Amino acid sequence: MSSPKLFAPGPIDVSPETYAAMTRTMIGHRGKDFEELYASLQPGLKEIFGTTRPVFLSTSSAWGVMEGALRNLVREKVLCLCCGAFSDKWFSVAKSMGYAADKVQVEWGEAIDPEAVRAKLEEGGFDTVTFIHSETSTGVLNDLPAIAKVVKSFPDVMFIVDTVSSLSTVPVDFDANQVDVMIAGVQKALALPPGLAVFAVSEDAMKRAETIPNRGYYFDFVEFAKNAEKNNTPSTPAIATLFGLQYILSKIADEGFENRIARHAKTNAMVHEWGAKHGFEIFAQEGYRSQALTCFKTPENFDQSAFIKTLKDKHGFLINGGYGKIKGLTFRISNMGNETVATMQELIDAMDDVLG
């Protein structure tokens, strides 16, 4: 079997129909055809973001926009909410860019405590907060509404949210949660190849960006907004991937967004039930678990490498081991994107077979 089907936490499996949509005849990006393509994406993107604001398209990974958000919004000091590899990385990125930065740090596997955020912000001096909704390395789903409520109780503090592995698996409600920047990559639950980020920016964040010097060009929010008014992008977009995104959004519309959320909850529960059956303990704190993937603790005397390799070689399915400092101590199984009860059952049957 030349290439396994991906049940990893991203990139995830891309359907043949999506690849077919991406092979449409190429178009220019400074003409009517592209403007129509751009405009066609907005209703579906706004629905899954939960916003009336425009959703921008960046030919980059989500990290490009995550760094760009700091460059556009930070005046003096940023507070990073850290609970895993990717949220921790945001702190190191902020420091590498020369910003004053501090953090609220919890043990990996635990969720961010809103009151700890409040206590830190009360120290003063912060103008921006970074937060990861679904921490892909640990499988933790943080409480976005609760954290948002705390952050937005501090005037003039910008709230940047990574929804890389939560967008379209659970409601994120950009407007209702008063988020200032919300970012996702399409290689997770949107089930597209990597290389495109989608993001929304609040009116307050746009006003802040206009006052920030030296914010660069490629990720300049003001440039994105100017071009969005003309249904375009500041620089050359990943047109083939946008064709794929148009197809994915049409499938979400056909299924219904609420039904998509319910499907992810059901397939996620299947993985949890499989783990319980075999005595695998979920790594993420109870009550704060991703609907997109599950991170299991690796039991003592369990040959995780052999399990993953046999599953791949014998059945053609690929799951992932742990990431960062919990590599080898955990393994992760994705249920996001196009997966259904039927396809998840195929994976579960295969994993049962490997376990014997």
Secondary structure, DSSP 8 states (H G I E B T S, - for coil): --S-EE-SSSS----HHHHHHHTS----SSSHHHHHHHHHHHHHHHHHHT-SS-EEEESS-HHHHHHHHHHHH-SSEEEEEESSHHHHHHHHHHHHTT-EEEEEE--TTS---HHHHHHHHTT----EEEEESEETTTTEE--HHHHHHHHTTSTT-EEEEE-TTTBTTB---TTTTT-SEEEEETTSTT---SS-EEEEE-HHHHHHHHH-SS--STT-HHHHHHHHTTT--SS---HHHHHHHHHHHHHHHHH-HHHHHHHHHHHHHHHHHHHHHTT--BSS-TT-B-SSEEEEE--TT--HHHHHHHHHHHH-EE-EE--GGGBTTEEEEE--TT--HHHHHHHHHHHHHHH-
